[in-house]
Amino acid sequence: MTPAAKIVGLLENNVNSIPDLLPDNICAFMIGDNNVDEKHVIVVVSEDSAGNHNFGNNDVIGTTRRISIQFYYPKNYEQDMDLIEKSVESFLRTKGIKCYLNAGHVITPDSQNITNTLKFNYLETEDEK
């Protein structure tokens, strides 16, 4: 399973613990089809380059995986964006997936959406593949 598929699956299976997140609004690599509800937060999970490998007896026994999660909020969003992002971050931390960068909120020049990108890493062992 790819890192993006793993994170999308984890988030989809736990949307009840994350405010204002809908299963159809969790996308891998790009905003999905017409099922996306643009009045709620949209989450896009993508993969960054893999990090270091851990070796044992000259064999790879683990790889540091990195993913990015982009949050897209509607122009006039009134919910607590920080609460949503911290809920995702806290949930993923319980799965051993740790946030190492929060890029901060920006407004896109084209659609005027508010976005933020969080970057995470985790160790994927060979027996998890």
trRosetta pair geometry for C-beta under 8 A, 3 or more apart (Angstrom, degrees):
i j d omega theta_ij theta_ji phi_ij phi_ji
1 5 4.9 -124 -174 89 91 122
1 6 5.2 112 125 -63 120 87
1 9 7.7 -37 -172 2 144 144
1 129 7.7 -170 28 -152 65 47
2 5 4.6 93 56 8 83 104
2 6 7.0 -142 94 -9 43 86
2 47 6.8 -84 169 -59 108 143
3 6 5.6 -53 -149 32 32 116
3 7 6.5 25 158 -14 66 106
3 47 5.0 114 66 -109 117 108
3 65 4.5 179 -96 177 135 134
3 66 7.6 42 164 64 167 27
3 67 5.1 -158 144 -67 119 112
3 124 7.3 -105 -87 -53 95 143
4 7 6.1 -60 -149 39 31 105
4 8 6.1 30 155 -18 67 109
4 28 4.5 101 151 -145 121 106
4 29 6.4 27 -164 -45 162 83
4 45 4.9 148 -148 120 81 104
4 46 6.2 -6 -100 -126 124 23
4 47 5.1 -90 -43 -44 101 95
4 67 6.4 154 -84 -128 60 119
5 8 5.7 -53 -141 39 30 112
5 9 6.1 32 158 -20 64 109
5 28 6.5 6 -77 -100 56 151
6 9 6.0 -61 -153 37 25 111
6 10 6.5 24 153 -18 63 107
7 10 5.6 -52 -146 35 33 112
7 11 6.3 28 157 -14 66 107
7 45 4.8 -180 92 -150 124 149
7 67 5.5 166 -30 149 154 171
7 69 7.1 -135 159 -77 144 110
7 92 7.4 8 -134 -114 97 122
7 97 7.3 141 -102 -151 100 167
7 120 7.7 137 -107 64 138 141
8 11 6.0 -61 -149 41 28 107
8 12 6.1 27 156 -19 66 110
8 26 5.5 146 -147 143 78 110
8 27 7.5 -51 -118 147 122 8
8 28 5.0 -56 -54 -63 147 99
8 45 5.3 -147 -62 37 84 145
9 12 5.8 -55 -139 38 28 110
9 13 6.2 20 163 -13 64 111
10 13 6.2 -66 -149 41 24 105
10 14 6.4 -13 163 12 62 119
10 91 7.7 156 149 138 109 111
10 92 7.1 93 121 -103 145 78
10 95 6.1 -19 -143 -66 148 171
11 14 6.3 -83 -143 54 26 90
11 15 6.8 60 159 -72 66 73
11 18 7.2 -15 -154 6 85 156
11 21 7.1 -95 177 162 104 145
11 26 5.0 176 105 -134 125 149
11 43 6.7 -115 166 98 161 153
11 45 7.5 -177 8 -50 142 136
11 88 7.1 5 -113 -131 113 100
11 91 7.8 106 -104 105 67 142
12 15 6.4 -11 -151 -37 31 106
12 23 4.9 67 -143 -138 86 92
12 26 5.4 -148 -70 64 82 148
14 17 5.0 -31 172 30 94 112
14 18 6.7 79 121 -11 85 104
14 91 6.0 158 124 -164 147 142
15 18 5.8 -74 -148 47 43 100
15 21 5.0 -140 -145 102 88 99
15 22 6.6 57 -162 -132 145 17
15 23 5.4 -99 -34 -62 154 73
15 26 7.5 -128 -84 -27 111 132
17 87 6.7 -179 135 -178 76 111
17 91 5.9 129 106 -93 127 128
18 21 4.2 4 105 19 113 137
18 84 6.5 67 180 -149 91 70
18 87 4.6 148 -123 123 72 128
18 88 5.8 50 -124 -69 132 72
18 91 6.6 -62 -66 -18 105 150
19 79 6.8 -174 135 -178 118 132
19 80 7.3 30 90 58 151 95
19 83 5.8 6 38 121 140 113
19 84 5.5 -106 70 -89 91 77
19 87 6.1 146 12 -11 82 163
20 40 5.4 -173 175 -152 89 99
20 41 5.4 86 120 9 111 108
20 79 5.0 51 -50 -180 158 175
20 84 5.9 -56 55 -94 110 124
21 25 6.5 -143 -161 76 60 117
21 26 7.0 48 -180 -59 106 103
21 40 7.3 151 -108 160 24 122
21 41 6.2 -45 -91 71 68 113
21 43 6.7 10 -135 -15 111 130
21 84 6.8 137 -49 -150 100 106
21 88 7.8 118 -66 -72 153 104
22 25 4.4 79 63 7 90 111
22 26 7.7 -157 90 -16 50 81
22 37 5.8 37 42 32 160 124
22 40 5.4 83 -3 92 115 158
23 26 6.1 -56 -159 20 37 110
24 32 7.1 -124 179 70 72 144
24 35 4.3 -110 -162 134 133 109
24 36 6.0 -160 137 -91 96 42
24 37 6.6 87 83 -7 117 89
25 36 5.6 98 -103 -142 67 79
25 37 6.0 -65 -64 43 115 81
25 40 5.6 -103 -63 95 165 112
25 41 6.5 112 145 94 143 55
25 42 4.8 -119 -168 -112 96 60
25 43 6.3 83 131 17 84 77
26 43 5.0 -8 -114 68 66 110
26 45 7.2 21 -178 -12 84 111
27 30 6.3 -77 147 90 131 34
27 31 5.4 148 32 -122 171 32
27 32 4.4 -155 -108 -31 117 93
27 36 7.3 -17 -52 -88 126 123
27 42 6.9 5 6 180 116 97
27 43 6.9 165 26 88 69 56
27 44 5.0 -22 75 -108 101 70
27 45 7.1 -180 90 20 46 74
28 44 7.6 116 -133 -160 8 64
28 45 5.4 -36 -110 68 59 95
28 46 7.5 124 -171 -84 57 52
29 44 7.0 -75 83 -173 10 99
29 45 7.5 -27 -34 83 44 58
29 46 5.4 94 -105 -101 51 88
30 44 6.5 10 -121 -140 13 127
31 36 6.0 1 -179 -66 96 170
31 42 5.9 16 -119 166 106 145
31 44 6.2 -67 -65 -79 63 120
31 72 7.2 -28 -84 25 123 158
32 35 6.5 -30 112 54 123 93
32 36 5.4 148 64 -49 90 110
33 36 7.1 159 77 -12 39 91
36 42 5.9 28 -164 -111 123 122
37 40 4.9 38 98 21 108 107
38 42 7.2 -18 -114 -43 55 124
38 74 6.2 104 155 -87 75 106
39 74 6.0 -4 -134 -43 36 152
40 74 7.8 43 -2 -19 9 112
41 71 5.8 -25 -166 -163 114 95
41 72 6.9 142 -163 72 59 51
41 73 5.6 -24 -106 -94 79 73
41 77 7.5 67 -74 -134 78 141
41 79 7.5 -89 -36 65 108 136
41 81 7.7 141 -94 -120 128 76
41 84 5.7 134 -29 -176 169 163
42 71 7.5 140 75 -161 50 45
42 72 4.2 -17 61 60 100 108
43 69 6.0 -13 -167 -171 101 100
43 70 7.2 151 -156 77 48 51
43 71 5.9 -16 -102 -101 72 64
43 72 7.7 -160 -71 21 27 78
43 88 7.5 165 -119 -104 144 151
44 69 7.3 154 76 -157 46 50
44 70 4.5 -12 58 57 99 103
44 72 7.0 46 -8 -13 106 112
45 67 6.0 -5 -169 179 92 124
45 68 7.4 157 -154 83 45 51
45 69 5.5 -16 -100 -103 71 77
46 67 6.8 157 83 -161 38 74
46 68 5.0 -13 63 59 90 98
46 70 7.3 23 6 -6 108 106
47 65 7.6 -60 -143 -173 99 96
47 66 7.2 104 -170 87 61 64
47 67 5.7 -45 -108 -108 51 73
47 68 7.6 -159 -78 18 4 80
48 66 3.8 -52 69 108 112 113
48 67 6.4 -167 9 -94 87 17
48 68 5.8 93 -43 -28 105 97
48 119 6.8 26 -22 -144 150 110
49 66 6.6 14 67 49 44 125
50 63 5.4 -17 -171 169 127 119
50 64 6.6 134 -178 80 70 62
50 65 5.9 -37 -120 -106 82 54
50 66 6.8 177 -110 15 29 88
51 63 7.2 146 62 175 66 69
51 64 3.2 -35 65 84 118 119
51 65 7.3 -119 17 -49 90 13
51 66 6.0 96 -32 -32 100 109
51 121 6.5 26 -10 -144 141 134
52 63 7.6 -172 98 -147 40 53
52 64 5.2 46 47 10 70 122
53 60 4.8 -60 -171 -127 125 105
53 62 7.0 152 -162 85 55 50
53 63 5.3 -23 -106 -100 71 76
53 64 7.8 -124 -71 9 31 76
54 60 7.2 97 69 -159 50 61
54 61 5.3 -63 101 66 95 87
54 62 4.0 10 41 56 118 99
54 63 7.4 -139 15 -65 77 33
54 123 7.4 20 -7 -150 133 118
55 58 6.2 3 -178 -121 122 20
55 59 6.5 144 -153 68 75 31
55 60 6.1 -50 -98 -96 68 41
55 61 6.5 119 -141 8 18 91
56 59 6.0 -33 71 61 67 84
56 61 4.4 31 12 -29 110 141
59 126 7.8 -6 142 -53 106 162
60 63 6.6 17 179 -57 123 93
60 126 6.5 133 109 -71 79 118
61 125 6.3 -16 156 -149 70 85
61 126 5.4 -84 -147 -4 41 117
62 123 5.1 8 178 -177 128 102
62 124 6.4 159 -156 82 72 43
62 125 4.5 -36 -96 -102 94 61
62 126 6.7 -99 -68 -22 48 74
63 123 7.4 151 76 -155 31 58
63 124 5.2 -20 62 62 83 97
64 121 5.6 8 -180 -177 98 120
64 122 7.4 164 -151 83 59 26
64 123 5.9 -38 -97 -97 61 63
64 124 7.7 153 -108 17 11 78
65 121 6.5 163 84 -152 47 66
65 122 5.6 -18 59 63 96 76
65 123 7.6 148 14 -115 81 13
65 124 4.9 51 -20 -15 122 119
66 119 6.6 2 -173 -177 101 100
66 120 7.0 163 -152 86 55 48
66 121 4.8 -26 -97 -96 73 89
67 97 7.8 -13 37 -162 120 125
67 119 7.4 172 90 -152 42 57
67 120 5.2 -12 61 61 87 97
67 121 7.7 161 18 -88 65 41
68 117 5.6 -10 -171 -169 109 108
68 118 7.2 155 -157 81 58 43
68 119 5.2 -27 -101 -101 75 75
68 120 7.7 170 -89 19 27 74
69 88 6.6 -148 123 151 161 146
69 117 7.1 155 79 -153 44 57
69 118 5.0 -11 59 60 97 93
69 119 7.9 -178 20 -83 68 29
69 120 6.9 32 -6 -4 106 114
70 115 6.1 -11 -174 -166 97 109
70 116 7.4 165 -153 84 54 40
70 117 5.0 -22 -99 -98 74 82
71 81 7.1 132 132 -160 144 100
71 84 6.9 129 -139 110 144 124
71 85 6.2 -84 -32 -84 159 99
71 115 6.4 155 81 -154 60 54
71 116 4.8 -1 50 55 110 87
71 117 7.6 -164 16 -77 73 34
71 118 7.5 44 -16 -3 106 98
72 113 5.3 2 -165 160 88 144
72 114 7.8 139 -160 76 42 50
72 115 5.5 -13 -100 -101 61 88
73 77 4.0 -47 170 -29 112 162
73 81 5.9 -54 -65 -101 154 118
73 113 6.1 153 69 -174 50 85
73 114 4.2 -20 61 64 112 98
73 115 7.2 -168 18 -76 77 39
74 77 4.8 136 60 -63 75 87
74 113 6.6 -63 -125 -122 20 86
74 114 8.0 2 72 23 25 89
75 111 7.3 -131 -63 145 103 76
75 112 4.6 34 -113 110 113 105
75 113 6.1 -81 -66 -90 64 46
75 114 7.5 131 -117 -16 31 82
77 81 6.8 73 118 -65 136 105
77 114 6.2 -103 26 33 129 125
79 83 7.6 -103 156 55 90 116
79 84 6.9 66 123 -39 120 121
80 83 3.8 49 107 9 120 117
80 84 6.8 160 97 -15 68 81
81 84 5.8 -55 -154 34 36 112
81 85 6.3 27 154 -13 69 109
81 105 6.7 67 119 -89 155 134
81 114 6.9 -78 -93 116 155 135
81 116 7.0 122 166 -2 124 137
82 85 5.9 -58 -145 42 31 107
82 86 6.0 27 159 -15 67 111
83 86 5.9 -57 -140 42 26 107
83 87 6.2 33 156 -25 62 107
84 87 5.7 -57 -151 32 26 113
84 88 6.7 24 153 -15 63 104
85 88 5.8 -53 -151 36 33 109
85 89 6.2 32 152 -17 66 109
85 102 7.5 90 161 -133 138 118
85 116 6.3 -34 -91 94 144 144
85 118 6.3 152 -160 -45 106 136
86 89 5.4 -53 -142 41 34 115
86 90 5.9 36 157 -21 67 107
87 90 5.9 -53 -141 38 27 109
87 91 6.2 28 158 -18 62 108
88 91 5.9 -56 -146 37 27 110
88 92 6.2 21 160 -13 64 110
88 118 7.2 153 98 47 124 155
89 92 6.1 -60 -145 40 25 105
89 93 6.3 32 154 -26 62 107
89 99 4.8 -26 -136 -26 107 142
89 118 6.5 -120 -79 -165 102 158
90 93 5.6 -52 -149 29 30 116
90 94 7.1 33 153 -22 61 98
91 94 6.0 -55 -164 26 34 111
91 95 7.3 18 146 -6 64 106
92 95 5.5 -63 -157 42 44 108
92 97 4.0 -69 171 80 99 112
92 98 7.6 -175 119 -70 99 22
92 99 7.3 97 79 -45 126 87
92 120 6.1 -53 142 -128 150 155
93 96 7.7 67 -171 -62 35 10
93 97 6.7 -104 -78 70 30 58
93 98 5.9 61 -113 -101 80 64
93 99 7.3 -56 -66 0 99 87
95 122 7.6 -26 116 -113 87 150
96 122 5.4 95 119 -142 86 112
96 123 7.1 -70 155 39 123 83
97 120 5.0 33 166 169 95 133
97 121 7.4 -174 -155 91 65 21
97 122 4.2 -48 -103 -59 69 129
98 120 6.3 155 80 -153 31 81
98 121 6.3 -25 63 61 82 69
98 122 6.8 137 13 -79 70 72
99 102 6.7 34 166 -56 127 89
99 118 5.4 -44 -133 -178 117 112
99 119 7.0 111 -154 76 66 45
99 120 5.3 -47 -91 -93 52 80
100 119 5.8 -54 63 97 81 95
100 120 6.9 132 9 -120 80 29
100 121 5.9 7 -6 8 129 104
101 117 7.8 -4 113 113 102 89
101 118 6.9 160 89 -157 62 46
101 119 4.0 16 52 40 107 112
102 116 7.1 -4 -170 178 81 114
102 117 8.0 163 -154 89 39 51
102 118 5.5 -10 -105 -107 68 81
103 106 7.6 -49 127 -10 107 111
103 116 6.2 170 65 -163 89 63
103 117 4.3 29 14 58 135 90
103 118 7.4 -133 6 -72 83 36
103 119 7.7 82 -38 -16 95 97
104 116 6.4 -123 121 -126 14 96
105 114 5.5 -3 -167 -176 109 104
105 115 7.1 151 -148 76 59 35
105 116 4.9 -43 -88 -71 61 105
106 114 7.3 159 81 -153 31 58
106 115 5.8 -25 64 62 81 85
106 116 7.4 140 15 -83 70 55
107 112 5.9 -7 -179 -154 108 53
107 113 7.2 166 -151 83 61 32
107 114 5.7 -36 -96 -96 69 63
107 115 7.7 139 -109 15 21 77
108 111 5.3 19 87 47 127 82
108 112 6.5 -101 69 -48 76 10
108 113 5.0 16 23 51 118 80
108 114 7.9 -143 -1 -78 80 16
108 115 5.9 62 -45 -8 100 120
109 112 7.8 7 -162 -72 15 55
124 128 5.4 -125 -164 73 75 132
124 129 7.1 81 161 -67 112 80
125 128 5.0 99 60 -2 73 105
126 129 6.1 -36 -163 2 43 116
